[in-house]
């Protein structure tokens, strides 16, 4: 199941890293997208046979700059 594989692979990578997982259907793509959103991750890319999910939310690089 795609969510179990994503959870397992995400646990092994640092925040900001993306992982690509093979899927078997568009239903699994949609499931992975919902899983990413509900767990605070970000769906980077998807296709008919894969999803790529980034661990952690996207950040605004300008907002993350130190205040001068």
Residue pairs with C-beta under 8 A, 6 or more apart in sequence:
2 21
2 23
2 28
2 31
2 32
2 35
2 51
3 31
3 32
3 35
5 21
6 19
6 21
6 32
6 35
6 36
6 51
6 53
7 35
7 39
9 19
9 21
10 19
10 39
10 41
10 53
10 55
13 19
13 55
14 55
15 55
15 56
16 54
16 55
16 56
17 54
17 55
18 44
18 52
18 53
18 54
18 55
19 52
19 53
19 55
20 50
20 51
20 52
21 32
21 50
21 51
21 52
21 53
22 49
22 50
23 29
23 32
23 46
23 49
23 50
23 51
24 49
26 48
28 51
29 46
29 47
29 48
29 51
32 43
32 46
32 51
32 53
33 43
33 46
33 51
35 41
36 42
36 43
36 53
37 43
40 56
40 57
41 53
41 54
41 55
41 56
41 57
42 53
42 54
42 56
42 57
42 58
43 51
43 52
43 53
43 54
44 52
44 53
44 54
45 51
45 52
46 52
